[in-house]
Amino acid sequence: MGNNSLTIRIAAIVSLGGFLFGFDAAIISGVAGSVETLFNLNDVQKGWVVSSPSFAAMFAMLSAGAISNRIGRKQVLILVALLYAVSALFSAYANSYEMLYIARMVGGLAFGSALVLAPMFIAEVSRADNRGKLVSIQQLNIVLGFSAAYFASYYINEMSTSGEGMINEVNGWRWMLGIELLPAVLYFILMFFVPRSPRWLMMKSKEAEATDVLNRLHGEAFATTEFAAIKNSLAAEKNKEKVSIKELFHKSLSFVMLIGLVVGILQQITGINAIFFYATSIFEQTGIGTNAAFAQSVIVGIINVVFTILVMVLIDRMGRRPLLLIGIAGIALSMLVTSYGFNQATYQLTPEKIATLKDMDTAPLNELANVEFDNDVAFNAAVKSALGEQAFKQHRGAILQAGANINAYLILFGILGFVASFAFSLGPVMWVMLSELFPNRVRAIAIGFIGFVNSFTSWLIQQIFPWEISTLGNATTYFIFALFAIVGFIVLYRILPETKGKSLEALEKELVRS
C-alpha cells in the first residue's frame, strides 16, 4: 500500500505557490483604489498596476517548464518562494507608481512559474485514481489565497478607517501588500521537505532515487508498475529530437493542443481575473459604499472556497467533461444576470443626497441635482466633469452610494454565481486536464506554452477592464463576458474528451495521433 498521506502532504506544500498567487491576485482589489488616488493613475496606469504580474507571468510560464526540466521542479519552486517574498517587501515600500508595478512583476514571475509547475509536479507524484483530486489542491490553495486576501483587506480597511494603531488610511494599502511576506517565507521553508519528482529523476537517469520516491509514495507493488510505465514512455521517445515549441504544433499533437488552447483562453476571457482583481471596485459600482464593498468581497472568497472543495470531491467521480460544461453554462448565465442588473440601473443625485456627502466640496454637484442618468458611463462622466478627476477618484464610492438606484442584490447574485461556476469548472479542471493531456516528453513545455497564452489573455482582460468600465459601461462589459462563455460552451461540447481514471501513458496513446 502506498503512503497516501505523504502524497497529500506533498501536494498541499507544493500548491502553496497557488495560495500566494491567489493572495497576490486578490489583495490588489483592496489596494487599487488607494494607489489610484495616491499616484493619480489614469485607467491605463491603474490597469497596469493590476495586470503587470500577469504580464511577467506570461514569460515565466513559457520558460518555467523548460528550466524545471534542467534543474528540477523542486529547485524552481524554492526560487519561486524567494521571488514572492521580494515582491511583497518591495511592493509594501513602493514610493512611486513605477516601483510598485516593477515589484509586482517580480511576483508575476513567481506565480507564473508556480501555476505551471505545481500541477505538473503533483500529477507526477499521483496515481491515476486520485490525480484529479490532488491536482485540484492547487486550485483550493489559490481560492484560499483569494479568501485570505479578501479577509485581510477587509480587516485592514476596518482598522485603517478607525484611525487607531499603526494602520491608517495612508498606509493601510502597504500592510495589505506586505503581509504576503509571511506565507512566502513559510513556503520557502516547507519546500525543502518535499522529494524530487520521480518522473523528472528518471528523465535525468537517477533511477535509484526515483524508485525510492515511488516506493514511499505508492508502495512497492504499484511503484514497480509505475516505474516500468515511465521508463517505457521515456525510452520510446529517447531517440527523438530535443523538444522545442515548434514540436507542439506537429499534427500528432494538434487535437490536444486545440483542447488546451481553447480551455486556456476560455478560462480567462470569460472575465475571472477582472472579477477577482477588481472585486471591491465592482461592488463599489453598485452604490453600496466602500466598506460594504470590502465586506462583499469576503463573500466572494467564501463562495470560491466552498465550490472548489465541492469540485475536489466530484472531479474523480463525475469526470472533467461534465464539470467543465456545467460550469461554463453557469458562467454564461451569471454574466447575463450581472449585465441585466447594471442595464436596469439609473443614477440621480438629489439635493438631499448631495447634502449627505462629507469631506468634499459638493457645490459643483448642484448643477447635476435631480438629473437622471440611465447608465453608469454618462453619470460618471458628468460627475467627473463637475468635480475634476482627482476628486472623483477620491470620493467615487460615496458618490455612487448616493446616486445609484440599482438592485445591488441582483449584481451580488450574478457575481457569486459566476465565482461558484468558475470554481466548479474552469478554475481547477483546466489545470487538471493540462497535466493529463500532453505526452510526458512535451508536458512541461506544452503546459508552459498554454500557460503563456492563458496569462496573456488574463493580462489583456485586466489591462483593458478599467477602460471597458469607463467607456462601455458595466452592462456591456459583462454581456461581452457572457458571449465568450456561450461560444466556449458550444466549442467544448463538440471537442472535449474525458480523461478521468486513465494513466498518463494511456491518455497519450488515446489522444496523440500517429
C-alpha positions as CSV (number, residue, x, y, z in Angstrom):
1,M,0.0,0.0,0.0
2,G,1.2,3.5,-0.8
3,N,1.6,6.3,1.6
4,N,-1.4,8.4,0.6
5,S,-1.0,10.9,3.4
6,L,2.5,11.6,2.2
7,T,1.2,12.3,-1.3
8,I,-1.4,14.6,0.1
9,R,1.2,16.5,2.2
10,I,3.4,16.9,-0.9
11,A,0.5,18.2,-3.0
12,A,-0.5,20.6,-0.2
13,I,3.0,22.0,0.2
14,V,3.8,22.3,-3.5
15,S,0.5,24.1,-4.2
16,L,1.2,26.8,-1.5
17,G,2.5,28.6,-4.5
18,G,-1.1,28.7,-5.6
19,F,-2.1,30.2,-2.3
20,L,0.4,33.0,-2.8
21,F,-0.9,33.6,-6.3
22,G,-4.4,33.8,-5.0
23,F,-3.4,36.2,-2.2
24,D,-1.4,38.4,-4.5
25,A,-4.2,38.5,-7.1
26,A,-7.0,39.3,-4.7
27,I,-5.2,41.7,-2.4
28,I,-4.8,44.2,-5.3
29,S,-8.6,44.6,-5.4
30,G,-8.4,46.3,-2.0
31,V,-5.3,48.3,-2.9
32,A,-6.2,49.6,-6.4
33,G,-8.4,52.4,-5.2
34,S,-5.8,53.7,-2.8
35,V,-2.9,53.7,-5.2
36,E,-5.0,55.1,-7.9
37,T,-5.7,58.2,-5.8
38,L,-2.2,58.3,-4.2
39,F,-0.3,58.2,-7.5
40,N,-3.1,59.9,-9.6
41,L,-3.3,57.0,-12.0
42,N,-5.4,57.0,-15.2
43,D,-7.3,54.0,-16.5
44,V,-4.2,52.6,-18.4
45,Q,-1.9,53.0,-15.4
46,K,-4.4,51.5,-13.0
47,G,-4.8,48.6,-15.3
48,W,-1.1,48.1,-15.5
49,V,-0.6,48.1,-11.7
50,V,-3.2,45.3,-11.5
51,S,-2.1,43.4,-14.6
52,S,1.7,43.8,-14.5
53,P,2.1,40.5,-12.6
54,S,0.2,38.6,-15.3
55,F,2.4,40.3,-18.0
56,A,5.5,39.0,-16.3
57,A,3.9,35.6,-15.6
58,M,3.5,35.1,-19.4
59,F,7.2,34.8,-19.8
60,A,7.7,32.7,-16.6
61,M,5.1,30.3,-17.9
62,L,6.8,30.0,-21.2
63,S,10.2,29.2,-19.7
64,A,9.4,27.6,-16.3
65,G,8.8,24.1,-17.7
66,A,12.0,24.0,-19.7
67,I,14.0,25.4,-16.8
68,S,12.5,22.8,-14.5
69,N,13.4,20.0,-17.0
70,R,17.0,21.1,-16.5
71,I,17.3,21.8,-12.7
72,G,14.2,20.1,-11.4
73,R,10.6,21.2,-10.3
74,K,11.6,21.4,-6.7
75,Q,14.5,23.8,-7.2
76,V,12.5,26.2,-9.3
77,L,9.7,26.3,-6.8
78,I,12.2,27.2,-4.0
79,L,13.2,30.1,-6.2
80,V,9.5,31.0,-6.6
81,A,9.1,31.3,-2.9
82,L,12.0,33.8,-2.7
83,L,10.6,35.9,-5.6
84,Y,7.2,36.1,-3.8
85,A,9.0,37.4,-0.6
86,V,10.9,40.0,-2.6
87,S,7.8,41.2,-4.3
88,A,5.8,41.5,-1.1
89,L,8.6,43.5,0.6
90,F,9.2,46.0,-2.2
91,S,5.5,46.4,-3.0
92,A,4.8,47.4,0.6
93,Y,7.6,50.0,0.5
94,A,6.8,51.4,-3.0
95,N,7.1,55.1,-3.2
96,S,6.1,55.5,-6.8
97,Y,3.9,54.0,-9.5
98,E,7.0,52.6,-11.3
99,M,8.4,50.9,-8.2
100,L,5.0,49.4,-7.4
101,Y,4.5,47.8,-10.8
102,I,8.1,46.5,-11.0
103,A,7.8,44.9,-7.6
104,R,4.5,43.3,-8.7
105,M,6.1,42.0,-11.8
106,V,8.7,40.1,-9.7
107,G,5.7,38.5,-8.0
108,G,4.3,37.7,-11.5
109,L,7.5,35.7,-12.3
110,A,6.9,33.7,-9.2
111,F,3.2,32.9,-9.7
112,G,3.6,32.3,-13.4
113,S,6.2,29.6,-12.6
114,A,4.1,28.2,-9.8
115,L,1.0,27.9,-11.8
116,V,2.8,25.8,-14.4
117,L,5.0,23.7,-12.2
118,A,2.7,22.9,-9.2
119,P,0.1,20.9,-11.1
120,M,2.7,19.2,-13.2
121,F,4.7,18.2,-10.0
122,I,1.5,16.9,-8.3
123,A,0.5,14.9,-11.4
124,E,3.9,13.3,-11.5
125,V,3.6,12.0,-7.9
126,S,0.0,11.0,-8.1
127,R,-1.9,7.8,-9.1
128,A,-4.5,8.0,-11.8
129,D,-7.4,7.2,-9.5
130,N,-6.7,10.3,-7.3
131,R,-4.7,12.6,-9.6
132,G,-7.7,14.9,-10.3
133,K,-8.4,15.4,-6.6
134,L,-4.7,16.0,-5.8
135,V,-4.0,18.4,-8.6
136,S,-7.2,20.3,-7.5
137,I,-5.5,21.1,-4.2
138,Q,-3.6,23.7,-6.3
139,Q,-6.9,25.4,-7.1
140,L,-8.0,25.0,-3.5
141,N,-4.9,26.8,-2.3
142,I,-5.5,29.5,-4.9
143,V,-9.0,30.2,-3.7
144,L,-7.9,30.0,-0.1
145,G,-5.4,32.7,-1.0
146,F,-8.1,34.8,-2.5
147,S,-10.2,34.4,0.6
148,A,-7.3,35.2,2.9
149,A,-6.6,38.3,0.9
150,Y,-10.2,39.5,1.0
151,F,-10.4,38.9,4.7
152,A,-7.1,40.7,5.2
153,S,-8.2,43.6,3.0
154,Y,-11.5,43.9,4.9
155,Y,-9.8,43.7,8.3
156,I,-7.0,46.2,7.4
157,N,-9.6,48.5,5.9
158,E,-11.7,48.5,9.1
159,M,-8.6,49.2,11.1
160,S,-7.4,52.0,8.8
161,T,-10.8,53.7,8.9
162,S,-11.0,53.6,12.6
163,G,-7.8,55.6,12.8
164,E,-6.4,53.7,15.7
165,G,-3.0,52.0,15.9
166,M,-0.2,51.7,13.3
167,I,-2.6,51.1,10.4
168,N,-4.3,54.1,9.0
169,E,-5.9,55.4,5.7
170,V,-2.5,56.5,4.5
171,N,-0.5,53.2,4.9
172,G,-3.3,50.6,5.0
173,W,-2.6,49.5,1.4
174,R,1.1,49.0,2.3
175,W,0.1,46.5,5.1
176,M,-2.2,44.7,2.6
177,L,0.7,44.1,0.2
178,G,3.4,43.5,2.8
179,I,1.6,40.8,4.8
180,E,2.2,38.4,1.9
181,L,5.8,38.1,3.1
182,L,4.7,35.7,5.9
183,P,3.3,32.8,3.7
184,A,6.2,33.3,1.2
185,V,8.8,32.6,3.9
186,L,6.7,29.6,5.1
187,Y,6.6,28.2,1.5
188,F,10.3,28.6,1.1
189,I,11.0,26.6,4.3
190,L,8.5,23.8,3.6
191,M,9.7,23.2,0.0
192,F,12.9,21.7,1.5
193,F,10.9,18.8,2.9
194,V,9.5,17.8,-0.5
195,P,11.1,15.0,-2.5
196,R,12.0,15.5,-6.1
197,S,9.6,14.4,-8.9
198,P,10.1,10.6,-9.8
199,R,9.4,11.3,-13.4
200,W,12.0,14.1,-13.5
201,L,14.5,11.9,-11.7
202,M,14.1,9.2,-14.3
203,M,14.5,11.8,-17.1
204,K,17.9,12.5,-15.5
205,S,18.7,8.8,-15.2
206,K,18.5,8.9,-11.4
207,E,16.6,5.6,-11.2
208,A,17.6,4.6,-7.7
209,E,16.2,7.8,-6.2
210,A,13.2,7.7,-8.4
211,T,12.5,4.1,-7.2
212,D,12.8,5.2,-3.6
213,V,10.4,8.1,-4.1
214,L,7.9,5.9,-5.9
215,N,8.1,3.2,-3.1
216,R,7.5,5.8,-0.4
217,L,4.6,7.3,-2.3
218,H,2.7,4.3,-3.7
219,G,4.2,1.1,-2.1
220,E,6.5,-1.4,-3.8
221,A,3.8,-3.2,-5.9
222,F,2.4,-0.2,-7.6
223,A,5.8,1.5,-7.7
224,T,7.2,-1.3,-9.8
225,T,4.4,-1.0,-12.4
226,E,4.6,2.8,-12.4
227,F,8.4,2.7,-12.8
228,A,8.1,0.4,-15.8
229,A,5.4,2.6,-17.4
230,I,7.5,5.7,-17.0
231,K,10.7,4.0,-18.3
232,N,8.9,2.7,-21.4
233,S,7.4,6.1,-22.1
234,L,10.8,7.8,-21.9
235,A,12.6,5.0,-23.8
236,A,10.1,5.3,-26.7
237,E,11.0,9.0,-27.1
238,K,14.7,8.7,-26.4
239,N,15.8,8.9,-30.0
240,K,13.5,11.8,-30.9
241,E,14.9,15.3,-31.4
242,K,15.2,17.7,-28.5
243,V,11.8,19.1,-27.6
244,S,11.0,22.7,-28.9
245,I,7.9,24.8,-29.0
246,K,7.8,24.1,-32.7
247,E,7.1,20.4,-31.9
248,L,3.9,21.4,-30.1
249,F,2.4,22.2,-33.5
250,H,3.1,18.8,-35.1
251,K,0.0,17.2,-36.5
252,S,0.2,14.4,-33.9
253,L,-0.4,16.9,-31.1
254,S,-3.0,19.1,-33.0
255,F,-6.0,17.7,-31.2
256,V,-4.6,18.0,-27.6
257,M,-3.2,21.5,-28.5
258,L,-6.6,22.6,-29.7
259,I,-8.3,21.5,-26.5
260,G,-5.5,23.0,-24.4
261,L,-5.7,26.4,-26.2
262,V,-9.5,26.6,-26.1
263,V,-9.7,25.8,-22.4
264,G,-6.7,28.0,-21.6
265,I,-8.1,31.1,-23.4
266,L,-11.7,30.5,-22.2
267,Q,-10.6,30.3,-18.5
268,Q,-9.5,34.0,-18.7
269,I,-11.6,35.5,-21.5
270,T,-14.8,35.0,-19.5
271,G,-13.5,37.6,-17.1
272,I,-12.5,35.7,-13.9
273,N,-9.5,37.9,-13.1
274,A,-11.4,41.0,-13.8
275,I,-13.8,39.9,-11.1
276,F,-11.2,38.8,-8.6
277,F,-8.7,41.6,-9.2
278,Y,-11.4,44.3,-9.2
279,A,-13.9,42.7,-6.8
280,T,-14.0,45.7,-4.4
281,S,-14.3,48.2,-7.2
282,I,-17.1,46.2,-8.9
283,F,-19.2,46.1,-5.7
284,E,-18.5,49.8,-5.2
285,Q,-20.1,50.4,-8.6
286,T,-23.4,49.1,-7.2
287,G,-23.5,52.0,-4.8
288,I,-23.3,50.1,-1.5
289,G,-20.3,52.1,-0.3
290,T,-16.6,51.3,0.1
291,N,-16.8,49.4,3.4
292,A,-19.7,47.2,2.3
293,A,-17.8,46.5,-1.0
294,F,-14.9,45.1,1.1
295,A,-17.4,43.0,3.0
296,Q,-19.0,41.6,-0.1
297,S,-15.5,40.7,-1.5
298,V,-15.2,38.4,1.6
299,I,-18.3,36.6,0.5
300,V,-16.8,36.1,-2.9
301,G,-13.8,34.4,-1.3
302,I,-16.0,32.1,0.8
303,I,-18.1,31.0,-2.2
304,N,-14.9,30.4,-4.1
305,V,-13.6,28.0,-1.4
306,V,-16.9,26.2,-0.9
307,F,-17.3,25.3,-4.6
308,T,-13.7,24.5,-5.1
309,I,-13.9,21.9,-2.3
310,L,-17.1,20.6,-3.9
311,V,-15.3,20.1,-7.2
312,M,-12.4,18.3,-5.5
313,V,-15.0,15.7,-4.2
314,L,-16.6,15.3,-7.6
315,I,-13.8,15.6,-10.2
316,D,-12.7,11.9,-10.0
317,R,-16.4,10.8,-9.8
318,M,-18.2,12.9,-12.3
319,G,-15.2,13.5,-14.6
320,R,-13.7,16.5,-16.2
321,R,-16.0,17.0,-19.1
322,P,-19.4,17.3,-17.3
323,L,-17.9,19.7,-14.7
324,L,-16.5,22.0,-17.3
325,L,-19.7,22.1,-19.4
326,I,-22.0,22.7,-16.4
327,G,-19.7,25.3,-15.0
328,I,-19.3,27.2,-18.3
329,A,-23.1,27.3,-18.7
330,G,-23.3,28.7,-15.2
331,I,-20.7,31.4,-16.1
332,A,-22.7,32.5,-19.1
333,L,-26.0,32.7,-17.2
334,S,-24.3,34.6,-14.3
335,M,-22.8,37.2,-16.5
336,L,-26.1,37.7,-18.3
337,V,-27.7,38.3,-14.9
338,T,-25.0,40.8,-13.9
339,S,-25.3,42.6,-17.2
340,Y,-29.0,42.8,-16.8
341,G,-28.7,44.2,-13.3
342,F,-26.4,47.0,-14.4
343,N,-28.5,47.7,-17.5
344,Q,-31.6,48.3,-15.3
345,A,-29.8,50.8,-13.1
346,T,-30.4,54.6,-13.0
347,Y,-28.4,57.3,-11.4
348,Q,-29.6,60.6,-9.8
349,L,-28.2,63.0,-7.3
350,T,-30.9,64.8,-5.4
351,P,-30.2,67.8,-3.2
352,E,-30.8,65.6,-0.2
353,K,-28.3,63.0,-1.3
354,I,-25.7,65.6,-2.2
355,A,-26.0,67.0,1.3
356,T,-25.0,63.6,2.7
357,L,-21.6,63.7,1.0
358,K,-19.0,64.6,3.6
359,D,-15.3,65.7,3.4
360,M,-15.7,67.2,-0.1
361,D,-16.8,70.3,-1.9
362,T,-20.3,69.5,-3.1
363,A,-21.1,72.8,-4.7
364,P,-20.1,71.7,-8.2
365,L,-22.6,68.9,-8.0
366,N,-25.5,71.2,-7.5
367,E,-25.8,71.6,-11.3
368,L,-26.4,67.9,-11.5
369,A,-29.1,67.9,-8.9
370,N,-32.2,65.9,-10.0
371,V,-30.7,65.0,-13.4
372,E,-31.4,61.3,-14.0
373,F,-28.9,59.2,-16.0
374,D,-29.8,55.8,-17.4
375,N,-26.3,54.4,-17.4
376,D,-23.1,54.5,-15.3
377,V,-20.9,55.9,-18.1
378,A,-22.9,59.1,-18.5
379,F,-23.3,59.5,-14.8
380,N,-19.6,59.0,-14.0
381,A,-18.6,61.3,-16.9
382,A,-20.9,64.1,-15.6
383,V,-19.7,63.9,-12.0
384,K,-16.0,63.7,-13.1
385,S,-16.6,66.8,-15.3
386,A,-18.1,68.7,-12.3
387,L,-15.6,67.7,-9.6
388,G,-12.4,67.0,-11.5
389,E,-10.8,63.6,-12.0
390,Q,-8.8,63.5,-8.8
391,A,-11.8,64.4,-6.5
392,F,-14.0,61.9,-8.4
393,K,-11.5,59.1,-7.8
394,Q,-11.1,60.0,-4.1
395,H,-14.9,60.1,-3.4
396,R,-16.2,57.7,-6.1
397,G,-17.6,55.2,-3.6
398,A,-19.6,57.7,-1.6
399,I,-20.9,59.4,-4.8
400,L,-22.1,56.1,-6.3
401,Q,-23.7,55.2,-2.9
402,A,-25.6,58.5,-3.0
403,G,-26.6,58.5,-6.7
404,A,-27.1,54.8,-7.8
405,N,-30.6,53.3,-8.0
406,I,-29.6,49.7,-8.6
407,N,-30.6,46.2,-7.5
408,A,-27.3,45.5,-5.7
409,Y,-28.5,42.1,-4.6
410,L,-29.0,41.0,-8.2
411,I,-25.5,42.1,-9.0
412,L,-24.2,40.2,-6.0
413,F,-26.2,37.1,-7.1
414,G,-24.7,37.3,-10.6
415,I,-21.1,37.8,-9.4
416,L,-21.4,35.0,-6.8
417,G,-23.0,32.7,-9.4
418,F,-20.1,33.4,-11.7
419,V,-17.5,32.7,-9.0
420,A,-19.2,29.5,-8.0
421,S,-19.5,28.3,-11.6
422,F,-15.9,29.1,-12.3
423,A,-14.7,27.4,-9.1
424,F,-16.8,24.4,-10.1
425,S,-15.2,24.1,-13.6
426,L,-12.6,26.2,-15.4
427,G,-10.6,27.0,-12.2
428,P,-9.4,23.6,-11.1
429,V,-10.4,21.4,-14.1
430,M,-8.3,23.3,-16.6
431,W,-5.0,22.6,-14.7
432,V,-6.0,19.0,-14.1
433,M,-6.7,18.5,-17.8
434,L,-3.5,20.2,-18.9
435,S,-1.5,18.0,-16.6
436,E,-3.1,14.9,-18.3
437,L,-3.5,15.8,-22.0
438,F,0.2,16.0,-23.1
439,P,2.8,13.3,-23.5
440,N,5.4,13.0,-20.8
441,R,8.2,14.3,-23.1
442,V,6.5,17.6,-24.1
443,R,4.3,18.0,-21.0
444,A,6.4,20.7,-19.3
445,I,6.8,22.8,-22.5
446,A,3.2,22.3,-23.5
447,I,1.8,23.4,-20.2
448,G,4.2,26.3,-20.2
449,F,3.0,27.4,-23.7
450,I,-0.7,27.1,-22.8
451,G,0.1,28.9,-19.6
452,F,1.7,31.7,-21.6
453,V,-1.4,32.1,-23.8
454,N,-3.6,31.9,-20.6
455,S,-1.6,34.5,-18.9
456,F,-1.6,36.8,-21.9
457,T,-5.4,36.6,-22.1
458,S,-5.5,37.3,-18.3
459,W,-3.2,40.3,-18.7
460,L,-5.2,41.7,-21.6
461,I,-8.5,41.4,-19.7
462,Q,-7.1,43.0,-16.5
463,Q,-5.4,45.8,-18.5
464,I,-8.5,46.8,-20.5
465,F,-11.1,46.2,-17.8
466,P,-10.9,49.8,-16.2
467,W,-11.2,51.2,-19.8
468,E,-14.1,49.0,-20.6
469,I,-16.0,50.0,-17.4
470,S,-15.3,53.7,-18.1
471,T,-16.0,53.6,-21.8
472,L,-18.5,50.8,-22.5
473,G,-20.1,50.6,-19.0
474,N,-20.8,47.7,-16.7
475,A,-23.7,46.2,-18.6
476,T,-21.9,45.9,-21.9
477,T,-18.7,44.7,-20.3
478,Y,-20.4,41.8,-18.6
479,F,-22.5,41.0,-21.6
480,I,-19.3,40.5,-23.6
481,F,-18.0,38.1,-21.0
482,A,-21.3,36.1,-21.3
483,L,-20.9,35.9,-25.1
484,F,-17.4,34.5,-24.7
485,A,-18.8,31.8,-22.3
486,I,-21.6,30.8,-24.7
487,V,-19.2,30.4,-27.6
488,G,-16.8,28.4,-25.4
489,F,-19.5,26.1,-24.3
490,I,-20.5,25.3,-27.9
491,V,-16.9,24.6,-28.9
492,L,-16.0,22.4,-25.9
493,Y,-19.3,20.5,-26.2
494,R,-18.1,19.3,-29.6
495,I,-14.4,18.5,-28.9
496,L,-13.8,17.9,-25.2
497,P,-12.8,14.3,-24.2
498,E,-13.0,12.7,-20.8
499,T,-9.6,12.0,-19.1
500,K,-10.6,10.7,-15.6
501,G,-9.2,7.4,-14.3
502,K,-6.7,6.9,-17.1
503,S,-3.0,6.7,-16.7
504,L,-0.9,9.4,-18.3
505,E,0.6,6.8,-20.6
506,A,-2.9,5.5,-21.6
507,L,-4.1,9.0,-22.4
508,E,-1.0,9.6,-24.6
509,K,-1.9,6.5,-26.7
510,E,-5.6,7.6,-26.9
511,L,-5.2,11.3,-27.7
512,V,-1.9,11.7,-29.5
513,R,-2.3,10.9,-33.2
514,S,0.4,9.0,-35.1
